[in-house]
Amino acid sequence: MTAIVTDYDNLDGHGYGTKIYASSMHPAQGLYGAPWDSAASWRSRALQYPQTIYLLSFIRDKDSSGVVSWDPSNSSPKFTYNFSTFDRNTSMLQGLIACAEILVAAGADEIQCTGWPQYIVDKTGEGTADKRFKAYIAECKRIGVKAPYSSAHPSGTCRMGTDARSSVVDTNGKVWGVEGLYVADASLLPTPSGVNPMVATMTLAEWIGGKILEGV
């Protein structure tokens, strides 16, 4: 999966926004979010899968908030997430509109996004400058974001820092106030990275492993 558009990853001037990714996905991944009107229409979309391209809007959430807690009733973790106004109505909305514009410019026959009306491209029109397309985008803005969303790289639940009042571990990955307990994964990141955190996570793990060997 590769980022193809980074024009919208700094919508607030502080590095928060969205990147557009093109993805080659297994049908089980791609079709789970397909709009559901009826069994027949969903089957029709599934049969069109070989001619379908999926674009994803990956936002760097700015002020959304999430909590991970433990649910004793079924002995499992419980997740809550509050999607903020900026992240939903600016970053995500702009990202989905950009996806529609890219597809039209690339010559797609139709556009589908959960919660938005289907758009059939007029091949005799003027692409993204077509009045009909502009009206479609205006309607999508009025409706707002209705598409399903999820977290691709959850992080920050055990943030690293220099103060026990605002972080879980110190700069060596050691949990404040607990001897012999270290954290060495993506939960250390103090804020969303805005990119795939794989390399940063591996670097942190190597750093903390060295500190453990040093007996810090």
VOPA-609249 format. One record per residue (C-alpha): x, y negated, z negated. Coordinates in steps of 0.25 Angstrom, whole numbers, plus 5000, padded with zeros to 4 digits. Each point is the difference from the previous one (the first is absolute). Example, Ala and Ser with C-alpha at 12.3 -4.5 7.8 and 13.67 -1.06 7.14 Angstrom:
! VOPA-609249
504950184969500649865002
END
This chain:
! VOPA-609249
500050005000500649875004499749854998499749945013499549864995500649924989499449865004499050014988500950054988500249864994498649945000500249924987501449955002500550104989500250135008498650054998499150055012499950125009500850085010499350075011500450155002499850095012499850144995500050145006499150084990499550144999498450005002499850034985500749874997499449915011498650055000499749994985499849855002499250015013498749924999498850094997498749975007499650155002500550145002499949985015500749875001501150054990500250125009500149915012501149924994500750134996500050055014500649875005501150014990501150035011499749875006500049924987501049914994500049964985500649874995500149984985500149874993501050014988499949894990501049964989498949984989500349864994499049994988499250135000500150084987500050144997500050094987500450144998499450074988499750134995498650065000500050104988498650055005500650085011501549994997500449925012500549865003499049895004500349895010499349875001500349895010499449865002500249955014500349854999499349895009501349965006500450155003498750045006499549875007501349955005501150115001499150125003499049925009501149935008500750145002498750075005499749885010501450015005499850155002498849975009500849905008501150095002499150115005499349915010501349945005500550155002498850035008499150084991498650045004499449984987500349964985499450074988500349964986499150044988499049904996500149925013499250015013500650085011500649925011500150045014501149935008499649935013501150035009499549895009500149904989501249924995500550094989500149934986499649875007498750065004498849924994499350134997501350054992500149874993498550024995500350144996501249954991499149894994499050104996501050094994500549884992498649984995499850154996501450004993500850124997499250134999501050105004500650114991501349964993501050084992501449984994501150065008501149984990499549974986501149944991500249924988499450084989501350004992500649875005501549984997500449874993500849934989498949984990499250114993498849914999499950005015500650135005500050144997501550035003501349924999501049985011500550144998498750075002499950034985498649994993500049894990500150064986500150145004501350084999500350095012498849965009500349945013499149975013500650015014499049995010499149895008499349974987501249914996499849905011499549874993499149965012499550065013501250005010499249985012500750115008500250154998500850014987500750135003501449945001499849914988499450124992501250095003501049894997499349984986500150154997501450005004500349884991499350064988500650135002501349944999499649934987499550134994501450065003500749884993499150024988499549865001
END
